[in-house]
């Protein structure tokens, strides 16, 4: 127990362990949350059974303790309490009628204010005025303390009492039985209970059911600092002033209206999560009398029990030797073929959920979350977290937040696109290109290309204007600000979730070493400066050497990607001539489009093939580094996969945006690759159309491929598994763990693939959004499907993953912030270099008809197309033709004193481009930094509540210990003191 001088002093107040009324008066009033209100039923039952708490360790595992449901005597029949006793226990008094009302409400958010200035709390009635009573449960709710669904699902040992916490699977024909026997023997020595049962559909498969007894559970819960609920008091706030009451009433009306929103879930269909109503503290067997233990079978949640069992499985030896440890190595060498926690039952039921209620939490998640018909509903994050763990819960919370934030981005992008669509026919540039029937463009290739009329590019010019118009710069600035707002508000949302899910102090308490790290460096130990205990240590020289090898591997793979992109560029140069002389007239007329389309498809195939190699190489490099903890391993692996796939996915886009058509030379003096292939030029209407095509095709095809691999592939595999076992065997005769075995396992990398897909999409949405304003809309439509697809996959197609804990989304937040910075720089270059925004701007104010004066109703871009095209003498090409052709550049004409040299306008445009990049970046970065400064990561009210509750937890721990010591003195006949003994 932690000692606190201020807390001890509070127990030495006059008239017993009281907090003075004056101290309460000076406290800042905070709105009571569900966690700051008492867990009534549990805490009252706990107060009566404090003296019996020690017997929980001595009870045998076969004993089953029924859940205790309590209710209070009505307010009109209170027990008589003298005024002297009332004064002695005037800590924070509240009327008994209020407690009765709250017991009926059972955790709803209400302001319980007495008519007096302060609410009063009579502790003597909490200890005496209650009787046990069975409280009927609603059919639409699942009680956490009700194990009927566990029994109905068959998730028990053969004795019908011990619940199944984990499943191991192996083949009888596997010859490594010595390793299994040693491993199982060591598991029993650690305190686990095992039971074997053969499979029904396949006699070669053997299941090992694992149950963790109460004593073992308590021992490891204390070792892992598992936080559990304990008894707490009732602290009420002071009465609010009238102005605050009016504001609260206003928000209550808004909240009432929001409850009618069709997207809001019906909360009556979900179980009350009791742990969110309680203060929690690290479990300790020495202080077990502090905690609320109504039923030892359900005191620790399913997720907690599974985590503890997996912790033991990962640290149990199967052979002599320091490195021969862990279930993962046994699965790798084939001793076992699977290890997983079981699902809570079937996800479908023949009985309607509206009338008969959910059969289990899995069934409830399917009906209220994973069905496609629930696509417009909010997600039940608390239930997701309870069933799958905080790590998966945070992923779906982030995905839902990202999808919601895409709505304004998609709306603005659609408006920019429609603005271009409406004003497309009014564009001066498009008009001039479409009317240029007598302007001939120079040949774009050496052999099979002929002169092309400029008006042949009319359609391409109009399509380009859809993405390159007056709203492009605004939208690029908007998306840069949007990315900052999205990330800053996600940090606030994450802080609220970590508080609600009791993860505020988890990171410091529960980060454990990886077994592989312990086995590798067990001989080199140092004292941990935090815990003061010796632990394995990786020498700095060894760490640096391994990091250098890993970084070298990363650069090798990135160079391989660049080589693949270069190969695609060479392909474009080779087939360009072939498509220009193709026998099909359509292909011959649109040979540039055909070249780009074929190159995009080939590039997509190369991307998918290289991704398969990247995953294996990243896995090997990460294991080579020997990360210290699981979070370090996941962060290192995620960073490698992101770098590989980001470069793989975007390298061709960067080539088109910034290199295509930039270094081609000019007619008569073209630059050639290997002195053989002439470099590719942009379309006469510009390079932006190629960039839009590349982004649109890759984004569309990649989303289809990812959705198929996430859902279609597991569906096919699960269907084939069910087809093989349905040879005269009905599903009803197969136990739940065997049905789970026939499902697909979750990816060994956990949520890495899910996050990676969304982060790469975020990059597509922000990095080149100036060239493709419809990207947020495509991302929004994809994510609406992605949420339900992932939900359906987790609930129905995958085995239940290990319910892991986490406080944030890990390294992905830093990657997202890096993408936001890169997006600002990239969009500045796209607008300045790839698009024609800067050349039009310079012409309009320097060389156009409005350069010196502005005439009414005169278009300032009149003559821009002719000004942007240079002249070349056809007689110099040796084609037997005379006259002049035009090409996109700012060079002197053949009749000038310096033919084909850059003109002064070229240098003006170049200076304007550089100035725009500098001004745009500084402006946007300044706005981003200012917004990030204005939005704190943790809301002020939440920060104060966290500090307040830490103080209350210490006070209540002291009081619980004092009550326990007083009851022990009563039993032993010793005098009782009203101060700290």
N, C-alpha and C positions, 0 to 999 in steps of 0.2 A: 504494500500500500504506500502510495506517494504521500509524503508529509508536506504540509503547507502551513506556514506560520499564521497566515491570515485566517485560514480555515479553522485551525485549532483555537485561535483567539475567539472566533465566533461561537465556539462551543462553551467558552468560559464566561458567557454573558450571564447577567443576573436572571434568576428564575429558570435555570436549566439551559438547554441548548437551543437558544432562540436567536432569531435575527431581529434586531430592533426595527420598530415601525418607521423611525426616522430614516434609517438606511434605505428602506424600500421607497420612501417618498422621493428621495433624491435620485433614484435610478431612472435612466432614460427609458421611456415607455416603448416597448417593442410589440409588434403584432404577434400573437401566439401562433406558431405553426403547429402542424401535426406532431412534429418531433418534440416541441416544447410543451405539449399537453401530456397528461399521465396515461400510461397503459393501465387502464383501470382494472380489468378483470385479472390480469396477470399479477399486478403489483399488490392488489388486495389479498389474493390467494397466497401470494408469496409472504406477506407480512404474518399471516397466521401460521405458516409452515416453516418459519425460519429455523426453529429448533430441530426440524426433521431433515434439513438439507444435507447433513453429513451422511445420512443413510443411503443417499443415492449412489455413492461409490461402492457400498457394501452389497447392494442388491444384485442378484444374478441376472444374467442377460435374458433369461427366459421370462422374467417377470415383465408384464406390460402394464404401464401406468396410464390409466384413462385420463383424457384431458378434463381439466376442471373448468366448469363454467360457473360464474358467480353473478349474483345480483344483490342489490342493496335493499334494506328495509325502506319503506316509503317514508316520505318526509313528515307525514303527520304522526308517525310513531317513533320519534327519536328516543334514543337512550338518554336518560337523565345525566347531565354533566354539570358539576358544580362550577360556580364562577371562578373559584380558585384554580381548579383543574384547567378551566378554559384559559385563564391568564398564563398558566405555566406553558401551555402549548400554543401560544399565539404567534407561531412562526410566520405563516402566511395563511390566514383563515379564510375558508370559503364555506358557504352554507351547504348543508347536506342535501337540500333540494336541488342545488346546482349539480351535485355529483350524480344524483339520480337521473336528472335530465341528460347529463353527459353520457351516462352509461347506456341510455337508450339511443343517443345519437351515435355513439361508438366511433369517435374519431373524426367527425365531420368538422370542417372549418367554421367555427362560430366564435363570436366574442362573448365570453361569459363574464359579465360585469355585474357586480353587486350595486345596490343603490347607494351604499356608503362610499366613502372616498377610496377605500381599498378593499379588495376581496379578501375574505378571511378563510383560513384553512385550519380545520380542527383535526389533528392527526389521531386523536383518541378514537374518533368514530371510524376512521379508516381501519383501525386495528380490531375493532369490536363489532361494528354494525354491518355485518354481512352474513348471508346464509347461502349455501350452495343450492343451485337450481339449474336444471338442464334447460338451456335456451334454444328454442327451435331455430334452425338455420333456414334461410331462404333457399328455394330450389335453384335459384339462378346464381348462387354464390358457392364457391369452394372454400371450405374452412381449412386453414393451414394445419390445424391440429387433428383433422379427420383423416384417418388412414384407410378408410373404406375403399377408396379408389386404388390404393396400393394392393390391397388384398384381391379386389376384383380383377386387377390386371395380372395377377399371378406373380407379382414381383416380390415373392417371399421364398424362404427356404422351404424344404419339404415339411418342416414342423409347423409351418403357417404362422410363425412369430417373427423370425429374423428377416429383416428387409434386405433386399439385394442392393448393394451400393456400387458394384462394379462387375464387369464381365471380362473374363479372359477366354480366348478361343485358341485351340490347337488341333492338329490332326493326329489321330492315333498312329498313323503310319510314319510319322516323323520320328527319326531315330535319336533325337537329342533329348531323350527322356531324363538323362542324368541332370542336365542343366535345369529342366523343369522341376524335377523332384527337389533339388537343392534350393531352388528359388521358392517353391511352395513351402518347403520346410522352414525356411527363414522368414517367410511371411507369417506363418503360424507363430513362430517365436516372437515376432514383433507384436503379436496380439490380434491379428486378423483371423476370421473364421472362413473356411473354404468349403465348398460343396460342389462335387462334380455331377454333371448330368449330360448324357449323350444327346446329340441332335436327333430329331424325329425324321427329318427329310434326308439326312445324309449320315449314315452310321459311322463314317470316318471322322466326323467332327465331334469334338468334346468341348463342352462349356464348363468353365469354372466360375461359380457364383461366389462373390466375395461380400462378406458382411463385416463391418467394423463395430466391435462391441463398445459399450458406453465407456468403460475405463480407458480403453485405447483411444477412443475419440477425444476424451477429455485431456489425455496426456499430450496428444499431438495438437489439439486446439490451443493449449497453453504454449506449446513450443513454437507454433506458428503465429501466435498473437492474434487469434481469431477474435473479432469483436462480436459480442453478444449483448442482448438487451438486459438491463437490470432495473430494479425498482427506482422510481423517481417520484418527486413530489409535484404538487400542483402550483404553478406560479402564474398568477394572473396579472394583467397589465392595469395601469391606472386608467381611469375614464378619460376618453379623448375629448378634446374641446369641440365646440359646435362646428367650427370650420372643417376640422378633420372629419367629423361625422358626415357633413354634407358631401365631402369628397368621396368618403367610403360608400355612401349611398349611391353616388353617381357610378362608381365602379361596380357596385353590386348590380345595378341595372344593366350595365354593359355585360357583366358576367352572366346575368340571366338571359340576355339576348343571345350571347354566345352559346349557351347551353342548348338553344334551339337550332344551332348551326348543324346542317346535315353532316358536316365533316367531323363533328365531335363524337367521340365514342360514348355509348351508353355505359356509364360507370357502374350501374346496378348489376351489370352482367359480369363484373370482375370481382375477384375476392379482395377483401380488405387485407392489405399487407401489414401485419401487426408490427413487424420490426421497424417500420418507418415511424411508428408512434412512440418509440422508446429511445431513451438515451442508451448508448452502448459503451462498452469498455472492454479491454483485452481480457479474455477468459483466464481465470486462475483457479486451480483446484483448491488452493488455500483459502480463497475468498468465494467459494461457490455459493455461500449463503447470501451473497449480494445479488445473484442473478435470478431471473424469473424462470423457473423450471416447473412447468405444469405437466409436461410429458417428455421424458427423456428420449423417446423415439422420434419426436418432432422438434426438440429444442434446437438442434442443428439442422439447417435446411438441407435439402437434397444436394444443392450445389456445393455447400460446405463439406458435406460428407464425401462427395466425389473428389473434391480437391484434396482432402486429407488422404484418401486412399491412394490417389495418384502420386502424391508426395512420397508415400511409403513405397509404392511400386518402383519409383524412379531411384530410390536409394537402398534397395535391397540387393545383396550379392547373389549371383547364381553360380559362381566358381571362385576358387581361391585366386587372389590377385586384386590389386587395388582398382584396376580398370574394368573388372568383370562385374558390372553393376548396372541395374536399370532395366525396365521393361522395354524401352525403345531398342536397346541392343539385342534383347531376346527376340523382338519382332524382326529386326534386321537380319539376324542369323537364322531365322526360320523356326526357332523353338516355339514361338507363338505366332499366330497369324493375325490376331487382332486383340485390342483392349479398348473398352469403351464403357461409359456409364449407360444404363438402359433408359429408354424413353419411359414415360409414365403410363403408357397404354396406347391404344389405337387413337388415331386422329380423326376417325369418322365414327359415327354412331347412327343406329337405325332410329333412335328416338330424337325428336326435334329438340334442339337446344333451348328454344323459347319456352317450352312447356315443361321439360324434364331437367333442364340445366346441363352444364357440361359434365362429361364423365371424368375428365382429368384436365390438367393444365394444357396438355398437348392438344386435346380436343378443343379447348377454349381458344387457344392461339390460332388453330386452323380456321375456326368459324368466324372469329372476330379480327383476324389479321392476315392470314395467308391466302384466303380465297380471293380470286380475281375480282369478285363482286364488291370487295371492300377497298378498291383502289383509291377511292376518294376520301376515305376515312383517315383520321389521325392514327398513329401507331400506339399500341399499349406498351409503352416503354418499361413501366414498372414490372409488368408480367414477363416481358422479354428478358429483362435483367434477372428476374427470379428463376426463370427456367433455363436460360442459356448462360447466365453469368454477366458480370458488368462489362467485360470486354466486348462481347457481341452486342450488348445493349447500347454501349457507346457508339459502336459502328452504325447501328440503325438510327440512333439519335442524330449522328453527324450526317448520315445520308438523307434523312428527312429534312434536316435543317438546310442542307445544300440544295435540295430539290425545291424547298419553299423559297429560298433566296433567288433561285433561277427564274422565278415568275416575273419579277420586275425587269430583269435583264432580257428575258425573252420578249416581253412586251415592247421595250424600247428598241431592241434590235429589229423586231417586226415593223415598228413604225418607221425606222430608218429605211428598211427595205421597201415598204409601201410608198414612202416619200420618193424614192428613186423610180418606182414603178409608175407613179402618177405623173412625175415631171420628166419621164424618159423622152417623150416626143418633143418636149420643149428644150432639151439640151442643145446648146449651140454646137458643141463638138459632134454630137451624133448627127445633127442636121448637115453639117459640112461634110462629114464622111459619106453620108448617104447620097449627097448631091454631087460628089466628086467623080463624075463619069469619065472625065478626060484626064484624070491623074493616074499615072501608071507607077506601080511600085517595082523596085528592082527585084530580080529573082532572089528567092530565099535559099536556093541551093545551086550547086554548080552545073549539074548535068541535065536533070530532067525537069527543072523548074522554068517556067516562062514568066513573062511580065503579067502582073496582076493588077486589075483595076482597084482603086481604093474603095469604091462603093461596094465591092464584093464583101467587105468587112462590116457592112452596115449592121447586120444582126449582132455580131460580136461587140460592136461599139455600144449598142443599146444594152446588151447584157452586162457589159463592163460598168456602165453607168449605174446599174442597180446596186453595185457594191462600192462604187467610187463616186460619191456625190457630196453635196455640202454637209450632210449629216455624219460623214465618216469620222471627222476629227472629234466632233462632240461625242459620238458613241465610244470612241477609243478612250477619251477622258472619263466618260461615265463608267466604263467597265473597269478601269484602273481603280476608281473610287469604290465601285461595287465590290471588288475583290477585297479591299481593305475592310469595308463595313462587314462583309460576310465573315471574315476571319475574326475580327474584334468582337462581334456579337456572338460568334460561336464560343469564344473563350468565356464570355459571361454565361452562356447556356451550359457549357461544360462545368463551370464552377457551381452552378445550381444543382446539376445532376450529381456531381460528386458529393455535395452536401446532403442531398436527399437520399443518396444510396450509401451514405456513411463511409465515404472513401477519402475524407479529408486527410487523415493521418496514416493511410494504408501504406503508402510508398516507403516511408521510413521504417515501418515495422516488419514488412513481409517479403522484402526482396531477398531471395536466397540464391546461393551459388549453384551453377549448373553442375550436375554430376561429372560431366566430361572435364570440366575445369578442375574440380576437386581431385579427380583421378590422375590428371596430368601433372599437377603442381602440388601434390600432397606433401612432398618432401621439403618444400620451401614455404615456410609460414612466417607471417608477420602479425602483429597485434592490430586488430581493427580499431581505429581511433574512435569509432562510434560505440561499439559494443564492449571494447576492451578485451575481446577474446581472440585467440590465435585463429587464423584462417589461411588457406593456401594463397600464395602470391605468385604472380607472373613477373619475372624479372624484366626490367625495362629494355635490355638489349634483345631479349627474345621477342618481346612485343613489337619493337621497332622492326626487327627482321621480318616477322610475319606480316606486318602491315605493308612493308615495301614489296613483298612478294604478291600480296593481294592487290595493291595499287597497280603493279606491273600487269597483272592479269586483267584488271579493269581497262587499262589503256590498250592492251592488246585487243580486247573485244571491241572497244570503240573504234580502233583502227580497222578492224574487220568490217564494221558497219560502214565506215567511210569508203572502204574498198568496194562494198556492194553498191553503194550509191554511185560511185564512179563507173562501175560496170553498167548500171542502168543508163547513165549519161552517154556512154559509148554506144549502147543499144539505140538510143534515140538518134544519134548522129548517123548510124548505119542504116536504119530503116527509114529515115527521113527521105532519102532518095528513092527508096523502093515504093513508099506510099505515094510519092509525087508522080510516079509513072504507073500506078496500079491500073489494072484493066477495068475495074469497076469505076464507073464515072463518079458515083457519090464519094467514094474514098479518095479518088483523085482530086476532086474539088475541095474536100475538107481534109487534106492529108495532114495538116498540122494538128487538127483535133484528133484524128486517128492515131497519130504518133503519141500524143500526150495520153490519150485514153489507154492504149496498149501498155505504155510505160508505167502508168499508175497501177494497172492490174498486176503486172510483173513485179513491181515494187512491193505491192501488198503481199504477194506470195512469198517473196524473200523475207519480208518482215515477220510473217508467221513462222517460217522455217527457222529463222535465227532466234526467235523467242524460245523455241524448244531447247536450243543449245544454251541460251543464256541462263535459264533456270538451273540447269545442272552445274554449270561453271560457277555461278554465284553461290550455290549451295556448298561446293567444294572449297571455294575461297573463304567463305564465312567460317566453316568448320576449321580451316587451317589457322585462323586467327585465335581460336579458343577464347571466345568471349566469356566474360566472368559470370554474367547472369543471363536469364532468358530474355529480358528486355533488351540487353545489349546485343544478343544474338539476333533478335528480330529486327532491331534498328539497323544493324550492319547489313543484314540480308536484304531488307527493304530498300536501303540506299543503293546497293549494287543493282538490284532489279530495276529500280527506277532509272538509274543512269543508263543501263543497257537499253531498256525499252524506250526511254525518252529520246535518246540519240537515234535509235533504230527507227522510231516512228516519225521523227521530225527532221531528220537529216535531209531527205529529199525535198521537204517543204522549204527548208532554209536555202537549199540550192536554187529552187525556182524563184523564191522571193528576192534573193540578193545577188545571185550570180548569173542566172539565165539572161542572155542577151546583153550582158554588161561589157564583155571583153571580146566582141566579135570583130572589131576593126571596122572597115568601111569598104564599099564596093571597089574592086580593083586591088585591095590590100587586106584581104580577110585573114584573120588568125586561124590556124588549123592545128588540130590535135595530132601529135606525132607526124606533123607535116603531111597528113593524109585526109583527115575528116574536118570539114569546115564546122566551126562552132555554131550552135543553134541560135537563131534569132527569135525575138518575141514576135507575136502576131502584130500586124499593122495597127490593131486597136490597143495594144499594150500587153504586158506580161500578167496583169492581174487576173485575167480570165483563166490562165493556166494555174495560178495559185488557188483560185476558187475551186477549180475542177479537182486538183490534187487533194485539197482538204475535204471537200464534200464526199468524194469517193472513198477515201481512206476512213473517214469518220463513220460513214454509213455501213461499209462492209465490216469494219472492225466491231461495231456494235452488234450486227447480226451474228457474226462469228462468236463473239463472247457470250451472247444470250443462248446460242445453241450449245456451246460447250458447258455452260453453267446449268442448263435445265434439260436440253434435249438429250445430251449424252448420258447423264444419270438416269433419265426416264427410260431410255433404251436398255441400259444395263440392268436396272431394277426389274423391268418387264421380263428380261431374259432370265433373271434369277428366279422370279416367281413362276415362270413357265417351267423351269426345270424341277421345282419342288412340288408343283401341283399335279403330281402323278398319283392320283387317288387320295391325296391328303388335302383336307379342307383347312382354310386359314384359321378357323376357330380352334383347331386342335394343336396349333403351333404356338408355343409360349412366346411372350413378348420379346425375350432376349434373342430368340431365334429369328423372329421377324426383323429385329434390329440388325442382326448379323447379315441378312440378305439385302440390307440397304447399303448405299455407297458410303465409304468413310469420308469425313471432311478432309480437305487438302492438308497435307502434312505441314504446310506453311501457315496454316490458320487463315486469318483474314487478310493475308498479304495480297492475294490475288484480287480480292474485292476492293481493297483500298487502292491498289495500283491501277485498276481499271478506272476508278472514279477520279484519281489524281491526274492520270493522263488525259482524261476527258476534260478536267478543269484546265489543263494546259491548252488543249484545243480551243476551249471556250474563251480563253483570255489572251493567249500569246498572239494569235493572228486574227483576232476578232475584227480588226480594222479592214481586213480583206474578206471576211465572211461573217456578216452581222447576223446570219441565221443560225450560227453555231449554238448560242444559248437556247434557242427554241428546240433544236434537235436534241440537245442535252437534256432539256426538261422532259420532252416526250419519252426519251430513253429511260430517264430516272424514275418516272411514274411506273413504267413497266419493271424496272430493275428492283424497286422496293418489294413489290409483290412477288417477283420471280425469286429473289433471295429468300423472302419469307417462306414461300412454298417449298423451296429447296431445303431450308433448314428444318422445317417441320415435318415434311413428308418424304423427302428423297435421301436425306443424309442421316447417318447415325447421330445420336446425340453427342455433340462435341463436349469436351471438358469445360465446365463452367469456370473460365479463368477470370481473374480480376484485373482491372486496369483503372487508372485515374484520368487518362487522356488517350488521344489517338496515336501517341508515340511520336516517332520521327516524322510522321506525315504532316504534322502541323508546320514544322520547319520547312519541309519541302514545298508546301502550299505557299508559305510566305516567300520562299525563293522564286517560285513561279510567278507570284504577283510582281516581284521586282523585275524579273526577266520580261514579263508581259509589257511593262511600261517601256522598256528599252526597245523591244521588238516592234511594238506598234508605232513608236516614233520613227524607226527606220522604214517600216512598211509604208507609212504615209509619206515620208520624205523621199524615199528612193523608188519603191515599187509602183506606187500610184502616181498619177499625173497632177496631184493636188498642187505641189510646189511650182512646176512649170506653168500651170494655168494662173497661179497667183502672181508669179513674176510677170507674165505676159499682160495680165489684166492691169497691173499698176505701173509697168515700166515700158512696155512695147506696144500695148494695144491701143485702141481708139480712145480709151479713157485715161491714157497715161498723163496727158497735160491738162485736160479738162473733161468734165462729165456732162454729156448731153442727155437731155431728157428722152426716155424711151429708146436709148441706144444700148445694145448689148456689148459689154466690155470685152467679151471673148470672141468677137467677130474677127475672123481671119486667123484664129489660133492654130487650126490644123495646118494651114499653108505655112505658117511661121515655124511650126515644129518639124517640118520635113525639109531635108537638104536635097540638093541637086547632084546628079552624077551623069557624066557624058557616056551614052551607050556605046559610042564608037570605041571606047577603051576596053570594052568587054570582049571584043572580037566576035560578036554574034552576027555581024553583018547588018546591024541596025544603027540608025542614027537618031538623034534627039536626046532627050533627057528622061531619066527615071528618078524617082524620089525614094528616100529611105529615112528612117527615124533617127535623127541626130541633129546636133547643132554644129555644123561644119560649113566652111566657106564653099561657095559654088566654084565650078571649074573656071569661070572667067575672072575670078578674083585674083588679087596679087599673091595670096597664099591659099591656093586651092586645097580643099579637104582638111584644112586645119581648124581646130576648135575656135568658134567665134566668141566674142565678148559676152554674148547672152549665155553661153554655156557656163562661163565662170560665174556669172551672176546667179544662175540657177544653182550651181554647186554651193556657193556661199549661202544662199537662202536655205538650202537643204540642211547644211551644217548648223546654221543658226536656229532653224526650226527644231532640230533634234535636241539642241542644248536647252532652248526655252521650254519645249514640251516636257522633257524629263524633269527639269527643275520645278516647273509648275506642278506637275502631277505628283512628284515625290513630296513636295511641300504640302500639298493637300492631303496626301495619304498620311504623312507624319502628324499633321494637325488633327486629323480624324482619329488616328490611333491614340493620340494624347488625350482627346476629349472622352474617349470611351474606356473606362477602367475595366480591367479583366474580371474583377469581382465586384458585384453591386455593393454599395455602401451598407445598405441594410443587412445584406447577407454577411458581410464581414463582421458587423457588430453582433449579429446573432451567433455566429460561430464563436466569437470570444466570450459572449455571455454563456453559451452552453458549456464551454470548457470549464468555466468557473463553477457552473451548477453541477457538473459531473463530479468535480472534486468534493463539493459540499455534500452531495448525496452519497458518495462513497464513504466519507467520514461518518455520516449519520447511520448508514447501514451497518458499518462496523461497530458503532457505538450501541445500536440496538441489539446486535448479536451478542456483544459482551454483557449487556445488561440482562438479557434473557439467560445467558449462562450463569450469571450471578444469582438470578432468581432461583434457578434449578439447584444450585449448590448452597442456597441459603445465605449467601454473602450480601452485605448491604449494597444498595444501589445508589450511585452518585449521578447527579445531573450535570456532570462535567466530564471532560476527557480523563479516563483513568490513568 
